[in-house]
Every structure is written in structure tokens, then in C-alpha cells.
Amino acid sequence: MYAVQHIDRLLTEAGIPFGSVSSPHSLESSDITGVRIDYAPEATAEQRAAGQAILDAFDPVVVARSARVAALRRESTARVEALGITIYDQINALRGRLTTDRVTAIDAAVTSARADFLAAKASVNAASTIEEVEAVDL
């Protein structure tokens, strides 16, 4: 989610009446300099102050981190699902009918995917710029 969209969502969630959030930058930009909130006429002074506080507190790196961790989680989940662990495998594992080799292979793959995700998540959380955040991969 880009900066303008995120600020729009935060204002909406806060119940602040506004018409639009605009930026001199492209929609894809995370730069919030020059972002303007056009409040609805019925917005009170307190609501306008709350909206400005949301804008002032907005940190695009934090948003980028959250988005990247979510994307990494989806990629990690897809990787595990791609292993072909079927319901049949799960049932057989519970019944003790799955071969030891298959259980070992599934366990190793899931453990590896989880370790890769946790390492990537730590890298994302340590990143200090959006570029660093976006460069993290599984």
C-alpha cells in the first residue's frame, strides 16, 4: 500500500471526515513531503488536528516493513503448500502410515521454509530505508 492510500485508510479508520489525500508525487511514491489532506467542511478543529497528527506520525519505512513481511509470509506459505503436503499425507501421518522418509522430507522442507522466513523477517525489521526493505527476499 502506498503512502497516500495508507494515510487515506488511517483517516477513514479514525473517522475523520475528508474529501481526499493528495500528493505532488506519483501514486506509487512513499514520499510524504507535500501530502495534503482536504478535509470535509464538517470536520471539526479536533478532527483536523487528529488528521494532521496521523500525517505527522506517518513513517513510510514502517509501512514498507509491514507490507514486505506480509509478502514474505505469503511466499513462505506458498512454498510450503508447493511441497504437496496433502490432506492424505496429514491423515496418514496421524495414523502413523506415512513413510519415515516422507515425514523427514516434509519436516525438513517446512523447517527450512520457516527458517528462511524468520531470517528474512529479521532483515526487514533491521532495514532502515524502503529500498533495503524491498530488497529482502526469501
VENWOTA-V30068 format. One record per pair of residues at least 4 apart in sequence whose ideal C-beta (glycine too) atoms are under 6 Angstrom apart, sorted by the first residue. I is the first residue (numbers start at 1). J is the second residue. Records with the same first field share a line. If there is no record, write none. Layout:
I = J / J
This chain:
1 = 5 / 6
2 = 27 / 28
3 = 30 / 32 / 60
4 = 21 / 23
6 = 63
7 = 21 / 58
8 = 21
10 = 54
11 = 16 / 18 / 51
16 = 47 / 50 / 51
17 = 40 / 42 / 43
18 = 37 / 39 / 40
19 = 38 / 40
20 = 38
21 = 37
22 = 36
23 = 35
24 = 34
25 = 29 / 31
30 = 60 / 130
32 = 58
37 = 51
39 = 43 / 48
43 = 47 / 48
61 = 130
64 = 130 / 133
65 = 124 / 133
68 = 124 / 133
69 = 121 / 124
72 = 117 / 120
75 = 138
76 = 113 / 117
79 = 113
80 = 110 / 113
83 = 109
85 = 89 / 106
92 = 97 / 98
93 = 98
98 = 102 / 103
116 = 138
120 = 136 / 138
123 = 136
124 = 133 / 136
127 = 132 / 133
